[in-house]
């Protein structure tokens, strides 16, 4: 992983590995970062899953078992009280929107309905949540997508 030169300058690095069946231990180590390092995001996708795109805070990432591409936008990001969630995708029907903390726990959940393909927008309130980094995970019968947000 190359040095980005700054604690808050992120670079996406992707790798594919083949592991034998059974329990595995994955570690991230450094041999040259004498001052330490800052890891923004790490995601592991099992075999047969779709393409994973990981990006800096505020940029959508796609994790979907279907071929449809999803566009998720959040305004503003960082969020203080409420944010506008904008979905532009082929998903239709019931949507579950989960806010997940850095430990993987679902902190808050919303249910939405998307009658047609294309764009929908809705305001969601998270004023009662603690400050931190969260993942918004949108789940539908057609697939799922995620985006990171910062709660101030």
N, CA, C and O atoms as a GROMACS GRO file, in nm:
protein
  608
    1UNK      N    1   0.086  -0.117   0.000
    1UNK     CA    2   0.000   0.000   0.000
    1UNK      C    3   0.090   0.123   0.000
    1UNK      O    4   0.174   0.137   0.089
    2UNK      N    5   0.075   0.209  -0.096
    2UNK     CA    6   0.163   0.325  -0.104
    2UNK      C    7   0.130   0.430   0.001
    2UNK      O    8   0.018   0.438   0.050
    3UNK      N    9   0.230   0.509   0.035
    3UNK     CA   10   0.214   0.618   0.128
    3UNK      C   11   0.141   0.732   0.058
    3UNK      O   12   0.185   0.777  -0.048
    4UNK      N   13   0.028   0.779   0.115
    4UNK     CA   14  -0.048   0.888   0.053
    4UNK      C   15   0.002   1.023   0.098
    4UNK      O   16  -0.039   1.126   0.042
    5UNK      N   17   0.090   1.027   0.198
    5UNK     CA   18   0.150   1.152   0.241
    5UNK      C   19   0.072   1.229   0.346
    5UNK      O   20   0.119   1.332   0.393
    6UNK      N   21  -0.046   1.180   0.384
    6UNK     CA   22  -0.128   1.253   0.480
    6UNK      C   23  -0.223   1.155   0.548
    6UNK      O   24  -0.270   1.060   0.485
    7UNK      N   25  -0.252   1.178   0.676
    7UNK     CA   26  -0.341   1.090   0.753
    7UNK      C   27  -0.481   1.083   0.694
    7UNK      O   28  -0.547   0.980   0.704
    8UNK      N   29  -0.528   1.191   0.632
    8UNK     CA   30  -0.663   1.193   0.579
    8UNK      C   31  -0.667   1.190   0.426
    8UNK      O   32  -0.771   1.222   0.368
    9UNK      N   33  -0.558   1.153   0.362
    9UNK     CA   34  -0.556   1.131   0.218
    9UNK      C   35  -0.569   0.982   0.193
    9UNK      O   36  -0.481   0.904   0.229
   10UNK      N   37  -0.680   0.944   0.132
   10UNK     CA   38  -0.709   0.802   0.117
   10UNK      C   39  -0.681   0.755  -0.025
   10UNK      O   40  -0.694   0.832  -0.120
   11UNK      N   41  -0.644   0.631  -0.037
   11UNK     CA   42  -0.624   0.569  -0.167
   11UNK      C   43  -0.687   0.431  -0.163
   11UNK      O   44  -0.666   0.356  -0.067
   12UNK      N   45  -0.761   0.396  -0.265
   12UNK     CA   46  -0.826   0.266  -0.272
   12UNK      C   47  -0.728   0.163  -0.326
   12UNK      O   48  -0.667   0.182  -0.431
   13UNK      N   49  -0.714   0.055  -0.254
   13UNK     CA   50  -0.629  -0.057  -0.295
   13UNK      C   51  -0.718  -0.181  -0.294
   13UNK      O   52  -0.786  -0.208  -0.195
   14UNK      N   53  -0.717  -0.255  -0.402
   14UNK     CA   54  -0.798  -0.377  -0.412
   14UNK      C   55  -0.705  -0.495  -0.434
   14UNK      O   56  -0.600  -0.482  -0.497
   15UNK      N   57  -0.745  -0.609  -0.381
   15UNK     CA   58  -0.667  -0.731  -0.400
   15UNK      C   59  -0.762  -0.849  -0.401
   15UNK      O   60  -0.865  -0.849  -0.333
   16UNK      N   61  -0.727  -0.949  -0.477
   16UNK     CA   62  -0.803  -1.074  -0.478
   16UNK      C   63  -0.713  -1.184  -0.426
   16UNK      O   64  -0.596  -1.193  -0.463
   17UNK      N   65  -0.767  -1.267  -0.340
   17UNK     CA   66  -0.692  -1.379  -0.286
   17UNK      C   67  -0.778  -1.503  -0.290
   17UNK      O   68  -0.901  -1.496  -0.281
   18UNK      N   69  -0.714  -1.616  -0.304
   18UNK     CA   70  -0.783  -1.744  -0.296
   18UNK      C   71  -0.739  -1.811  -0.168
   18UNK      O   72  -0.620  -1.829  -0.144
   19UNK      N   73  -0.836  -1.848  -0.085
   19UNK     CA   74  -0.805  -1.911   0.042
   19UNK      C   75  -0.863  -2.052   0.045
   19UNK      O   76  -0.968  -2.077  -0.014
   20UNK      N   77  -0.795  -2.142   0.112
   20UNK     CA   78  -0.853  -2.276   0.126
   20UNK      C   79  -0.974  -2.271   0.219
   20UNK      O   80  -0.989  -2.177   0.297
   21UNK      N   81  -1.058  -2.371   0.211
   21UNK     CA   82  -1.175  -2.378   0.298
   21UNK      C   83  -1.132  -2.383   0.443
   21UNK      O   84  -1.024  -2.434   0.476
   22UNK      N   85  -1.216  -2.328   0.530
   22UNK     CA   86  -1.186  -2.330   0.673
   22UNK      C   87  -1.162  -2.191   0.728
   22UNK      O   88  -1.170  -2.091   0.657
   23UNK      N   89  -1.133  -2.187   0.856
   23UNK     CA   90  -1.112  -2.060   0.924
   23UNK      C   91  -0.979  -1.998   0.881
   23UNK      O   92  -0.878  -2.067   0.870
   24UNK      N   93  -0.981  -1.866   0.857
   24UNK     CA   94  -0.863  -1.794   0.814
   24UNK      C   95  -0.841  -1.674   0.905
   24UNK      O   96  -0.936  -1.623   0.965
   25UNK      N   97  -0.718  -1.629   0.915
   25UNK     CA   98  -0.685  -1.506   0.986
   25UNK      C   99  -0.625  -1.410   0.886
   25UNK      O  100  -0.524  -1.440   0.821
   26UNK      N  101  -0.687  -1.293   0.873
   26UNK     CA  102  -0.634  -1.189   0.784
   26UNK      C  103  -0.581  -1.077   0.869
   26UNK      O  104  -0.646  -1.033   0.964
   27UNK      N  105  -0.461  -1.029   0.836
   27UNK     CA  106  -0.398  -0.922   0.912
   27UNK      C  107  -0.349  -0.813   0.816
   27UNK      O  108  -0.314  -0.840   0.702
   28UNK      N  109  -0.349  -0.692   0.866
   28UNK     CA  110  -0.286  -0.582   0.795
   28UNK      C  111  -0.165  -0.542   0.877
   28UNK      O  112  -0.177  -0.507   0.994
   29UNK      N  113  -0.048  -0.549   0.815
   29UNK     CA  114   0.075  -0.517   0.887
   29UNK      C  115   0.154  -0.412   0.810
   29UNK      O  116   0.129  -0.388   0.692
   30UNK      N  117   0.248  -0.351   0.877
   30UNK     CA  118   0.336  -0.254   0.813
   30UNK      C  119   0.480  -0.282   0.853
   30UNK      O  120   0.509  -0.324   0.965
   31UNK      N  121   0.568  -0.256   0.760
   31UNK     CA  122   0.711  -0.270   0.788
   31UNK      C  123   0.784  -0.137   0.774
   31UNK      O  124   0.900  -0.126   0.812
   32UNK      N  125   0.715  -0.033   0.719
   32UNK     CA  126   0.782   0.092   0.692
   32UNK      C  127   0.711   0.215   0.747
   32UNK      O  128   0.760   0.326   0.728
   33UNK      N  129   0.601   0.200   0.812
   33UNK     CA  130   0.527   0.317   0.864
   33UNK      C  131   0.568   0.342   1.008
   33UNK      O  132   0.494   0.308   1.101
   34UNK      N  133   0.684   0.401   1.027
   34UNK     CA  134   0.737   0.422   1.162
   34UNK      C  135   0.649   0.513   1.246
   34UNK      O  136   0.648   0.501   1.369
   35UNK      N  137   0.573   0.603   1.182
   35UNK     CA  138   0.484   0.692   1.255
   35UNK      C  139   0.343   0.638   1.267
   35UNK      O  140   0.255   0.707   1.319
   36UNK      N  141   0.320   0.516   1.221
   36UNK     CA  142   0.186   0.458   1.223
   36UNK      C  143   0.116   0.479   1.091
   36UNK      O  144   0.175   0.526   0.994
   37UNK      N  145  -0.011   0.444   1.088
   37UNK     CA  146  -0.090   0.458   0.967
   37UNK      C  147  -0.236   0.467   1.003
   37UNK      O  148  -0.275   0.440   1.116
   38UNK      N  149  -0.316   0.506   0.906
   38UNK     CA  150  -0.458   0.529   0.927
   38UNK      C  151  -0.534   0.451   0.821
   38UNK      O  152  -0.520   0.476   0.702
   39UNK      N  153  -0.615   0.356   0.864
   39UNK     CA  154  -0.694   0.273   0.775
   39UNK      C  155  -0.836   0.326   0.774
   39UNK      O  156  -0.901   0.332   0.878
   40UNK      N  157  -0.886   0.364   0.658
   40UNK     CA  158  -1.020   0.421   0.646
   40UNK      C  159  -1.126   0.313   0.630
   40UNK      O  160  -1.234   0.326   0.688
   41UNK      N  161  -1.100   0.209   0.554
   41UNK     CA  162  -1.205   0.112   0.524
   41UNK      C  163  -1.143  -0.018   0.478
   41UNK      O  164  -1.044  -0.019   0.405
   42UNK      N  165  -1.203  -0.129   0.522
   42UNK     CA  166  -1.158  -0.260   0.479
   42UNK      C  167  -1.282  -0.344   0.464
   42UNK      O  168  -1.360  -0.357   0.559
   43UNK      N  169  -1.301  -0.402   0.349
   43UNK     CA  170  -1.418  -0.487   0.329
   43UNK      C  171  -1.376  -0.615   0.262
   43UNK      O  172  -1.290  -0.615   0.173
   44UNK      N  173  -1.437  -0.724   0.305
   44UNK     CA  174  -1.407  -0.855   0.250
   44UNK      C  175  -1.535  -0.908   0.188
   44UNK      O  176  -1.641  -0.908   0.251
   45UNK      N  177  -1.525  -0.954   0.064
   45UNK     CA  178  -1.640  -1.006  -0.008
   45UNK      C  179  -1.611  -1.150  -0.042
   45UNK      O  180  -1.504  -1.182  -0.094
   46UNK      N  181  -1.706  -1.238  -0.014
   46UNK     CA  182  -1.688  -1.380  -0.039
   46UNK      C  183  -1.694  -1.416  -0.187
   46UNK      O  184  -1.732  -1.334  -0.270
   47UNK      N  185  -1.656  -1.536  -0.217
   47UNK     CA  186  -1.656  -1.585  -0.354
   47UNK      C  187  -1.796  -1.574  -0.414
   47UNK      O  188  -1.896  -1.598  -0.346
   48UNK      N  189  -1.801  -1.539  -0.541
   48UNK     CA  190  -1.929  -1.530  -0.610
   48UNK      C  191  -1.997  -1.396  -0.592
   48UNK      O  192  -2.099  -1.371  -0.656
   49UNK      N  193  -1.944  -1.309  -0.508
   49UNK     CA  194  -2.003  -1.177  -0.489
   49UNK      C  195  -1.965  -1.088  -0.607
   49UNK      O  196  -1.871  -1.117  -0.681
   50UNK      N  197  -2.037  -0.980  -0.622
   50UNK     CA  198  -2.011  -0.888  -0.733
   50UNK      C  199  -1.890  -0.801  -0.702
   50UNK      O  200  -1.827  -0.814  -0.597
   51UNK      N  201  -1.860  -0.714  -0.793
   51UNK     CA  202  -1.747  -0.622  -0.780
   51UNK      C  203  -1.761  -0.533  -0.658
   51UNK      O  204  -1.872  -0.489  -0.626
   52UNK      N  205  -1.653  -0.508  -0.591
   52UNK     CA  206  -1.652  -0.420  -0.475
   52UNK      C  207  -1.576  -0.295  -0.512
   52UNK      O  208  -1.465  -0.303  -0.565
   53UNK      N  209  -1.634  -0.180  -0.486
   53UNK     CA  210  -1.568  -0.054  -0.509
   53UNK      C  211  -1.568   0.021  -0.377
   53UNK      O  212  -1.675   0.057  -0.327
   54UNK      N  213  -1.452   0.045  -0.319
   54UNK     CA  214  -1.444   0.115  -0.193
   54UNK      C  215  -1.389   0.254  -0.219
   54UNK      O  216  -1.296   0.271  -0.298
   55UNK      N  217  -1.446   0.354  -0.150
   55UNK     CA  218  -1.408   0.491  -0.179
   55UNK      C  219  -1.404   0.572  -0.050
   55UNK      O  220  -1.444   0.523   0.056
   56UNK      N  221  -1.357   0.694  -0.061
   56UNK     CA  222  -1.349   0.782   0.054
   56UNK      C  223  -1.488   0.821   0.103
   56UNK      O  224  -1.586   0.801   0.032
   57UNK      N  225  -1.494   0.876   0.222
   57UNK     CA  226  -1.621   0.917   0.282
   57UNK      C  227  -1.697   1.008   0.187
   57UNK      O  228  -1.641   1.103   0.131
   58UNK      N  229  -1.826   0.979   0.171
   58UNK     CA  230  -1.911   1.062   0.088
   58UNK      C  231  -1.922   1.017  -0.056
   58UNK      O  232  -1.996   1.076  -0.134
   59UNK      N  233  -1.849   0.912  -0.093
   59UNK     CA  234  -1.855   0.862  -0.229
   59UNK      C  235  -1.915   0.722  -0.225
   59UNK      O  236  -1.878   0.640  -0.142
   60UNK      N  237  -2.007   0.696  -0.314
   60UNK     CA  238  -2.079   0.569  -0.312
   60UNK      C  239  -1.987   0.453  -0.341
   60UNK      O  240  -1.888   0.466  -0.412
   61UNK      N  241  -2.020   0.341  -0.286
   61UNK     CA  242  -1.952   0.218  -0.318
   61UNK      C  243  -2.058   0.114  -0.349
   61UNK      O  244  -2.163   0.112  -0.284
   62UNK      N  245  -2.034   0.030  -0.444
   62UNK     CA  246  -2.132  -0.066  -0.489
   62UNK      C  247  -2.092  -0.204  -0.440
   62UNK      O  248  -1.980  -0.250  -0.464
   63UNK      N  249  -2.183  -0.270  -0.371
   63UNK     CA  250  -2.165  -0.407  -0.330
   63UNK      C  251  -2.297  -0.474  -0.360
   63UNK      O  252  -2.391  -0.465  -0.281
   64UNK      N  253  -2.306  -0.540  -0.474
   64UNK     CA  254  -2.435  -0.592  -0.516
   64UNK      C  255  -2.420  -0.727  -0.581
   64UNK      O  256  -2.325  -0.752  -0.656
   65UNK      N  257  -2.514  -0.814  -0.554
   65UNK     CA  258  -2.517  -0.943  -0.618
   65UNK      C  259  -2.582  -0.938  -0.754
   65UNK      O  260  -2.585  -1.039  -0.824
   66UNK      N  261  -2.634  -0.825  -0.794
   66UNK     CA  262  -2.700  -0.808  -0.923
   66UNK      C  263  -2.613  -0.719  -1.012
   66UNK      O  264  -2.518  -0.658  -0.965
   67UNK      N  265  -2.648  -0.713  -1.140
   67UNK     CA  266  -2.569  -0.634  -1.233
   67UNK      C  267  -2.611  -0.489  -1.237
   67UNK      O  268  -2.541  -0.407  -1.297
   68UNK      N  269  -2.724  -0.453  -1.178
   68UNK     CA  270  -2.768  -0.314  -1.183
   68UNK      C  271  -2.677  -0.226  -1.098
   68UNK      O  272  -2.640  -0.263  -0.987
   69UNK      N  273  -2.643  -0.112  -1.151
   69UNK     CA  274  -2.560  -0.017  -1.078
   69UNK      C  275  -2.648   0.076  -0.997
   69UNK      O  276  -2.754   0.119  -1.043
   70UNK      N  277  -2.605   0.107  -0.878
   70UNK     CA  278  -2.681   0.194  -0.790
   70UNK      C  279  -2.602   0.321  -0.765
   70UNK      O  280  -2.479   0.318  -0.753
   71UNK      N  281  -2.673   0.430  -0.757
   71UNK     CA  282  -2.612   0.556  -0.722
   71UNK      C  283  -2.675   0.603  -0.592
   71UNK      O  284  -2.797   0.623  -0.585
   72UNK      N  285  -2.594   0.619  -0.490
   72UNK     CA  286  -2.641   0.668  -0.361
   72UNK      C  287  -2.567   0.798  -0.334
   72UNK      O  288  -2.445   0.805  -0.344
   73UNK      N  289  -2.642   0.900  -0.299
   73UNK     CA  290  -2.582   1.028  -0.260
   73UNK      C  291  -2.642   1.072  -0.128
   73UNK      O  292  -2.759   1.046  -0.099
   74UNK      N  293  -2.560   1.139  -0.048
   74UNK     CA  294  -2.602   1.191   0.081
   74UNK      C  295  -2.561   1.337   0.087
   74UNK      O  296  -2.445   1.372   0.061
   75UNK      N  297  -2.656   1.423   0.122
   75UNK     CA  298  -2.629   1.566   0.135
   75UNK      C  299  -2.689   1.616   0.265
   75UNK      O  300  -2.805   1.585   0.290
   76UNK      N  301  -2.622   1.689   0.349
   76UNK     CA  302  -2.477   1.712   0.345
   76UNK      C  303  -2.404   1.591   0.403
   76UNK      O  304  -2.465   1.506   0.468
   77UNK      N  305  -2.279   1.584   0.380
   77UNK     CA  306  -2.194   1.483   0.440
   77UNK      C  307  -2.060   1.548   0.466
   77UNK      O  308  -1.984   1.572   0.372
   78UNK      N  309  -2.028   1.578   0.591
   78UNK     CA  310  -2.078   1.531   0.719
   78UNK      C  311  -2.221   1.580   0.752
   78UNK      O  312  -2.266   1.684   0.706
   79UNK      N  313  -2.288   1.498   0.835
   79UNK     CA  314  -2.428   1.521   0.874
   79UNK      C  315  -2.431   1.565   1.020
   79UNK      O  316  -2.358   1.512   1.103
   80UNK      N  317  -2.518   1.663   1.051
   80UNK     CA  318  -2.537   1.702   1.190
   80UNK      C  319  -2.667   1.646   1.245
   80UNK      O  320  -2.666   1.579   1.348
   81UNK      N  321  -2.779   1.673   1.178
   81UNK     CA  322  -2.909   1.633   1.229
   81UNK      C  323  -2.983   1.541   1.132
   81UNK      O  324  -3.022   1.430   1.168
   82UNK      N  325  -3.000   1.587   1.010
   82UNK     CA  326  -3.069   1.507   0.910
   82UNK      C  327  -2.997   1.523   0.777
   82UNK      O  328  -2.921   1.617   0.756
   83UNK      N  329  -3.022   1.428   0.687
   83UNK     CA  330  -2.958   1.432   0.557
   83UNK      C  331  -3.056   1.392   0.450
   83UNK      O  332  -3.156   1.325   0.477
   84UNK      N  333  -3.027   1.433   0.328
   84UNK     CA  334  -3.106   1.394   0.212
   84UNK      C  335  -3.042   1.271   0.152
   84UNK      O  336  -2.926   1.274   0.110
   85UNK      N  337  -3.116   1.161   0.149
   85UNK     CA  338  -3.070   1.038   0.086
   85UNK      C  339  -3.130   1.036  -0.054
   85UNK      O  340  -3.252   1.040  -0.071
   86UNK      N  341  -3.044   1.028  -0.154
   86UNK     CA  342  -3.088   1.024  -0.293
   86UNK      C  343  -3.044   0.891  -0.353
   86UNK      O  344  -2.926   0.857  -0.354
   87UNK      N  345  -3.141   0.816  -0.403
   87UNK     CA  346  -3.114   0.687  -0.466
   87UNK      C  347  -3.152   0.696  -0.613
   87UNK      O  348  -3.264   0.734  -0.647
   88UNK      N  349  -3.060   0.662  -0.700
   88UNK     CA  350  -3.088   0.657  -0.842
   88UNK      C  351  -3.044   0.520  -0.890
   88UNK      O  352  -2.925   0.496  -0.913
   89UNK      N  353  -3.141   0.430  -0.906
   89UNK     CA  354  -3.108   0.292  -0.941
   89UNK      C  355  -3.229   0.222  -1.002
   89UNK      O  356  -3.335   0.283  -1.022
   90UNK      N  357  -3.212   0.097  -1.030
   90UNK     CA  358  -3.320   0.017  -1.089
   90UNK      C  359  -3.403  -0.053  -0.982
   90UNK      O  360  -3.499  -0.123  -1.015
   91UNK      N  361  -3.370  -0.035  -0.856
   91UNK     CA  362  -3.443  -0.100  -0.748
   91UNK      C  363  -3.588  -0.052  -0.744
   91UNK      O  364  -3.615   0.065  -0.772
   92UNK      N  365  -3.678  -0.141  -0.710
   92UNK     CA  366  -3.818  -0.105  -0.688
   92UNK      C  367  -3.870  -0.183  -0.568
   92UNK      O  368  -3.814  -0.285  -0.529
   93UNK      N  369  -3.980  -0.133  -0.511
   93UNK     CA  370  -4.043  -0.203  -0.399
   93UNK      C  371  -3.992  -0.154  -0.265
   93UNK      O  372  -3.947  -0.040  -0.251
   94UNK      N  373  -3.998  -0.243  -0.167
   94UNK     CA  374  -3.958  -0.210  -0.031
   94UNK      C  375  -3.806  -0.199  -0.022
   94UNK      O  376  -3.733  -0.281  -0.077
   95UNK      N  377  -3.760  -0.095   0.049
   95UNK     CA  378  -3.618  -0.075   0.074
   95UNK      C  379  -3.596  -0.069   0.224
   95UNK      O  380  -3.673  -0.008   0.297
   96UNK      N  381  -3.490  -0.132   0.269
   96UNK     CA  382  -3.448  -0.120   0.408
   96UNK      C  383  -3.321  -0.038   0.408
   96UNK      O  384  -3.225  -0.072   0.338
   97UNK      N  385  -3.318   0.070   0.488
   97UNK     CA  386  -3.201   0.154   0.499
   97UNK      C  387  -3.146   0.138   0.640
   97UNK      O  388  -3.213   0.173   0.738
   98UNK      N  389  -3.026   0.084   0.651
   98UNK     CA  390  -2.964   0.061   0.781
   98UNK      C  391  -2.847   0.157   0.799
   98UNK      O  392  -2.772   0.183   0.705
   99UNK      N  393  -2.831   0.209   0.921
   99UNK     CA  394  -2.712   0.284   0.958
   99UNK      C  395  -2.630   0.194   1.048
   99UNK      O  396  -2.676   0.153   1.155
  100UNK      N  397  -2.509   0.163   1.005
  100UNK     CA  398  -2.423   0.065   1.071
  100UNK      C  399  -2.300   0.135   1.125
  100UNK      O  400  -2.236   0.211   1.053
  101UNK      N  401  -2.266   0.108   1.251
  101UNK     CA  402  -2.147   0.171   1.310
  101UNK      C  403  -2.020   0.095   1.270
  101UNK      O  404  -2.027  -0.006   1.201
  102UNK      N  405  -1.905   0.145   1.315
  102UNK     CA  406  -1.777   0.085   1.276
  102UNK      C  407  -1.756  -0.054   1.333
  102UNK      O  408  -1.666  -0.126   1.289
  103UNK      N  409  -1.838  -0.093   1.430
  103UNK     CA  410  -1.830  -0.228   1.486
  103UNK      C  411  -1.921  -0.325   1.412
  103UNK      O  412  -1.924  -0.443   1.444
  104UNK      N  413  -1.997  -0.275   1.313
  104UNK     CA  414  -2.086  -0.361   1.237
  104UNK      C  415  -2.226  -0.372   1.294
  104UNK      O  416  -2.307  -0.450   1.244
  105UNK      N  417  -2.256  -0.296   1.398
  105UNK     CA  418  -2.388  -0.303   1.462
  105UNK      C  419  -2.485  -0.208   1.390
  105UNK      O  420  -2.450  -0.095   1.357
  106UNK      N  421  -2.607  -0.256   1.366
  106UNK     CA  422  -2.711  -0.171   1.308
  106UNK      C  423  -2.761  -0.079   1.418
  106UNK      O  424  -2.818  -0.125   1.517
  107UNK      N  425  -2.740   0.051   1.402
  107UNK     CA  426  -2.776   0.150   1.503
  107UNK      C  427  -2.916   0.205   1.479
  107UNK      O  428  -2.989   0.235   1.573
  108UNK      N  429  -2.952   0.219   1.354
  108UNK     CA  430  -3.082   0.275   1.319
  108UNK      C  431  -3.126   0.212   1.188
  108UNK      O  432  -3.043   0.176   1.104
  109UNK      N  433  -3.259   0.200   1.170
  109UNK     CA  434  -3.311   0.140   1.048
  109UNK      C  435  -3.435   0.215   1.002
  109UNK      O  436  -3.519   0.255   1.084
  110UNK      N  437  -3.448   0.233   0.872
  110UNK     CA  438  -3.563   0.299   0.812
  110UNK      C  439  -3.620   0.206   0.705
  110UNK      O  440  -3.547   0.130   0.642
  111UNK      N  441  -3.753   0.213   0.686
  111UNK     CA  442  -3.819   0.140   0.578
  111UNK      C  443  -3.872   0.241   0.478
  111UNK      O  444  -3.941   0.336   0.515
  112UNK      N  445  -3.841   0.220   0.351
  112UNK     CA  446  -3.885   0.308   0.244
  112UNK      C  447  -3.952   0.226   0.136
  112UNK      O  448  -3.936   0.104   0.129
  113UNK      N  449  -4.028   0.294   0.051
  113UNK     CA  450  -4.088   0.230  -0.064
  113UNK      C  451  -4.045   0.305  -0.189
  113UNK      O  452  -4.048   0.428  -0.193
  114UNK      N  453  -4.004   0.231  -0.290
  114UNK     CA  454  -3.959   0.290  -0.416
  114UNK      C  455  -4.044   0.227  -0.527
  114UNK      O  456  -4.015   0.117  -0.573
  115UNK      N  457  -4.150   0.298  -0.569
  115UNK     CA  458  -4.244   0.238  -0.665
  115UNK      C  459  -4.188   0.220  -0.806
  115UNK      O  460  -4.233   0.132  -0.879
  116UNK      N  461  -4.090   0.302  -0.845
  116UNK     CA  462  -4.040   0.298  -0.983
  116UNK      C  463  -3.888   0.298  -0.985
  116UNK      O  464  -3.823   0.335  -0.887
  117UNK      N  465  -3.832   0.257  -1.098
  117UNK     CA  466  -3.688   0.271  -1.117
  117UNK      C  467  -3.657   0.420  -1.129
  117UNK      O  468  -3.747   0.501  -1.150
  118UNK      N  469  -3.532   0.454  -1.116
  118UNK     CA  470  -3.493   0.594  -1.126
  118UNK      C  471  -3.463   0.653  -0.989
  118UNK      O  472  -3.422   0.582  -0.898
  119UNK      N  473  -3.482   0.783  -0.976
  119UNK     CA  474  -3.440   0.857  -0.858
  119UNK      C  475  -3.552   0.879  -0.760
  119UNK      O  476  -3.664   0.914  -0.797
  120UNK      N  477  -3.521   0.857  -0.631
  120UNK     CA  478  -3.606   0.902  -0.521
  120UNK      C  479  -3.519   0.979  -0.424
  120UNK      O  480  -3.398   0.957  -0.417
  121UNK      N  481  -3.581   1.069  -0.349
  121UNK     CA  482  -3.511   1.146  -0.247
  121UNK      C  483  -3.596   1.146  -0.121
  121UNK      O  484  -3.719   1.155  -0.128
  122UNK      N  485  -3.529   1.135  -0.006
  122UNK     CA  486  -3.600   1.144   0.120
  122UNK      C  487  -3.505   1.195   0.227
  122UNK      O  488  -3.385   1.168   0.223
  123UNK      N  489  -3.559   1.269   0.323
  123UNK     CA  490  -3.480   1.315   0.436
  123UNK      C  491  -3.488   1.212   0.548
  123UNK      O  492  -3.595   1.160   0.579
  124UNK      N  493  -3.374   1.182   0.607
  124UNK     CA  494  -3.367   1.090   0.721
  124UNK      C  495  -3.300   1.162   0.836
  124UNK      O  496  -3.201   1.233   0.817
  125UNK      N  497  -3.353   1.143   0.957
  125UNK     CA  498  -3.301   1.212   1.075
  125UNK      C  499  -3.212   1.119   1.156
  125UNK      O  500  -3.249   1.006   1.187
  126UNK      N  501  -3.091   1.169   1.190
  126UNK     CA  502  -3.000   1.093   1.275
  126UNK      C  503  -2.944   1.181   1.386
  126UNK      O  504  -2.836   1.156   1.439
  127UNK      N  505  -3.019   1.285   1.422
  127UNK     CA  506  -2.975   1.378   1.525
  127UNK      C  507  -2.951   1.313   1.660
  127UNK      O  508  -2.873   1.365   1.740
  128UNK      N  509  -3.018   1.201   1.687
  128UNK     CA  510  -3.004   1.133   1.816
  128UNK      C  511  -2.886   1.036   1.820
  128UNK      O  512  -2.860   0.975   1.924
  129UNK      N  513  -2.814   1.021   1.709
  129UNK     CA  514  -2.702   0.928   1.705
  129UNK      C  515  -2.573   0.996   1.750
  129UNK      O  516  -2.559   1.118   1.740
  130UNK      N  517  -2.478   0.915   1.799
  130UNK     CA  518  -2.348   0.966   1.841
  130UNK      C  519  -2.265   1.008   1.722
  130UNK      O  520  -2.287   0.960   1.610
  131UNK      N  521  -2.170   1.098   1.746
  131UNK     CA  522  -2.075   1.138   1.642
  131UNK      C  523  -1.992   1.017   1.601
  131UNK      O  524  -1.961   0.930   1.683
  132UNK      N  525  -1.957   1.011   1.473
  132UNK     CA  526  -1.873   0.901   1.426
  132UNK      C  527  -1.892   0.874   1.278
  132UNK      O  528  -1.961   0.947   1.208
  133UNK      N  529  -1.828   0.768   1.233
  133UNK     CA  530  -1.838   0.725   1.094
  133UNK      C  531  -1.934   0.608   1.088
  133UNK      O  532  -1.927   0.514   1.168
  134UNK      N  533  -2.026   0.614   0.992
  134UNK     CA  534  -2.127   0.511   0.976
  134UNK      C  535  -2.134   0.470   0.829
  134UNK      O  536  -2.087   0.541   0.740
  135UNK      N  537  -2.193   0.356   0.806
  135UNK     CA  538  -2.224   0.310   0.671
  135UNK      C  539  -2.375   0.308   0.657
  135UNK      O  540  -2.446   0.253   0.742
  136UNK      N  541  -2.424   0.368   0.550
  136UNK     CA  542  -2.565   0.357   0.515
  136UNK      C  543  -2.574   0.242   0.417
  136UNK      O  544  -2.512   0.244   0.311
  137UNK      N  545  -2.652   0.141   0.454
  137UNK     CA  546  -2.666   0.020   0.373
  137UNK      C  547  -2.810   0.014   0.325
  137UNK      O  548  -2.902   0.005   0.406
  138UNK      N  549  -2.831   0.019   0.194
  138UNK     CA  550  -2.964   0.014   0.134
  138UNK      C  551  -2.983  -0.126   0.077
  138UNK      O  552  -2.905  -0.173  -0.005
  139UNK      N  553  -3.091  -0.193   0.123
  139UNK     CA  554  -3.117  -0.331   0.084
  139UNK      C  555  -3.254  -0.339   0.017
  139UNK      O  556  -3.352  -0.284   0.069
  140UNK      N  557  -3.260  -0.407  -0.097
  140UNK     CA  558  -3.387  -0.431  -0.165
  140UNK      C  559  -3.386  -0.573  -0.219
  140UNK      O  560  -3.287  -0.644  -0.209
  141UNK      N  561  -3.497  -0.612  -0.275
  141UNK     CA  562  -3.504  -0.745  -0.337
  141UNK      C  563  -3.413  -0.754  -0.459
  141UNK      O  564  -3.377  -0.864  -0.502
  142UNK      N  565  -3.375  -0.639  -0.515
  142UNK     CA  566  -3.294  -0.633  -0.636
  142UNK      C  567  -3.143  -0.625  -0.610
  142UNK      O  568  -3.065  -0.641  -0.703
  143UNK      N  569  -3.102  -0.602  -0.486
  143UNK     CA  570  -2.960  -0.590  -0.456
  143UNK      C  571  -2.938  -0.502  -0.335
  143UNK      O  572  -3.032  -0.471  -0.262
  144UNK      N  573  -2.814  -0.462  -0.314
  144UNK     CA  574  -2.781  -0.376  -0.200
  144UNK      C  575  -2.660  -0.291  -0.235
  144UNK      O  576  -2.575  -0.330  -0.314
  145UNK      N  577  -2.656  -0.173  -0.173
  145UNK     CA  578  -2.547  -0.078  -0.194
  145UNK      C  579  -2.520  -0.005  -0.064
  145UNK      O  580  -2.604  -0.002   0.026
  146UNK      N  581  -2.402   0.053  -0.054
  146UNK     CA  582  -2.361   0.121   0.069
  146UNK      C  583  -2.287   0.250   0.038
  146UNK      O  584  -2.229   0.267  -0.069
  147UNK      N  585  -2.290   0.340   0.137
  147UNK     CA  586  -2.214   0.463   0.131
  147UNK      C  587  -2.175   0.500   0.274
  147UNK      O  588  -2.251   0.476   0.367
  148UNK      N  589  -2.059   0.559   0.290
  148UNK     CA  590  -2.014   0.601   0.422
  148UNK      C  591  -2.055   0.746   0.449
  148UNK      O  592  -2.057   0.829   0.358
  149UNK      N  593  -2.088   0.774   0.575
  149UNK     CA  594  -2.118   0.911   0.616
  149UNK      C  595  -2.045   0.941   0.747
  149UNK      O  596  -2.005   0.851   0.820
  150UNK      N  597  -2.031   1.070   0.774
  150UNK     CA  598  -1.976   1.116   0.901
  150UNK      C  599  -2.087   1.187   0.974
  150UNK      O  600  -2.151   1.277   0.918
  151UNK      N  601  -2.112   1.149   1.099
  151UNK     CA  602  -2.210   1.216   1.185
  151UNK      C  603  -2.131   1.308   1.277
  151UNK      O  604  -2.047   1.262   1.355
  152UNK      N  605  -2.160   1.439   1.269
  152UNK     CA  606  -2.091   1.536   1.356
  152UNK      C  607  -2.171   1.562   1.480
  152UNK      O  608  -2.130   1.641   1.565
   0.00000   0.00000   0.00000
